Amino acid sequence: MTNKTVRYHLQLLEGRTTISLDKIISDLMAIKLETVPRTKEAHIAVRKQLESFIAHDLGRSGRGLGEYITEKSVLFITDKIISNKYDEWWFEALPDEIRADLGHLEELKKARESGD
């Protein structure tokens, strides 16, 4: 039986960690990053992209990191229309009090998209 995941050694603020990513997600990320899947070049490009997900989230680490990386990876490979619809669904699924607190973020996002 072949290995269905690819292991990535990621550099965190506090050190290093290893995560496993489904091979299909890794391959699709490599293609989106304009590299040939399952090559050394692709592995490096995907690893750097995975590390950037963590860097953009203030050095997130600890429990649940693998799940977080997988979620970010799937959203990375989906087109913007689907990603935006997911974001809208997620926002609408939040409890009212949390959505109210985050409402200002939605306003900022809309302003950024319209170029204001």
N, C-alpha and C positions, 0 to 999 in steps of 0.2 A: 504494500500500500504506500502511495506517495504522500509526502508531507503536504497538507492543505493550508498551512500557514507559513508566513515568512517572519522571521525574528529580526527585530530592529533594536539596536543598542542606542538609546537616546541620552543625550547630555542634558541634565537638569541643572538648575541653579545650585542644588545641594549635592550633586554627584551624577551618577548614571543609573539608568534603569533599562530593563529589557521588556519589550512588549511584543506580542504576536499579532499579526494582522492577516486576515484571510487573503489567500493568494490572489483571488479575483479582484479584491479591492486594491491590493498592491499593484497588480498588472494594469488596472484601469487608471490608477494614479500615475504610473509611469507613462502611460500613453498621453494623459492630459499634460504631463510635464515634458512631453515631446522627446521621450527616450524609449528605447526598445525594452519591453518588459523582460525581467529575469536576467538582466545583465548587471555587471558591477556598476556601470554608470547609472542605471535605473535605480539600483538599491541606494546609492548615495543621494540621488535626487529626491527619492521618496523619504529617506531618513531626514534630510534637511527640511522637507515640507512638514513632516510630523513634528519635528522640533519647533518649527515656527508656530504650530498650533498651540503648543505649550507656552512659548515666549509671548504670544499675543494674549494669553490669558493669565498674565502675571505670574508665570512660573508654576502653574498648577502642577501638583504632584500628589502622590499618596494613593490611598484606596480609590478604586474606580478609574484610574488613569487609562487603563486599556479600553474600557468602555467609552470614555470620553474621546480618546484618539480615534476609535472606530467611528463614532458619531461624526466627528469633525471630518474624517476621511470620506465618509459617504456623502456628506454635504459638499465637500470639495469636488467630487467627481460628478455630481448632478448639475444639470444646467441651472441657470439663475432663476428661471421661471418656477421650476419645481422647488428649489431652495427657498424662494420667497414665499411660495404657498405654504411650505412647511413652517416657516417662521410665523406667518399669519395664523395658521392653525394652532401652533404652540402658544402664541400670545393669547388667542381667544380661549384656549383651554385652561388658562390660569384662573385661580380664584379672583373674584372681583377686587378684593383689597390689594392683592399683589399687582394686578393689572393696572390699578389706579396709580400705584407707586411707580410703575414702569412706564406709564403713559407718556411722560416727558421724553423718554428714550425713543418712543415711536414717532413723536413729533420731530425730533432731531433727525431721525432716519429719513422721514418724508422730505424734510427740508434739504437734506444732503442730496437725495435722489433728484429733486427738482432743480438743484443748482443754486438755491438761495444762500 
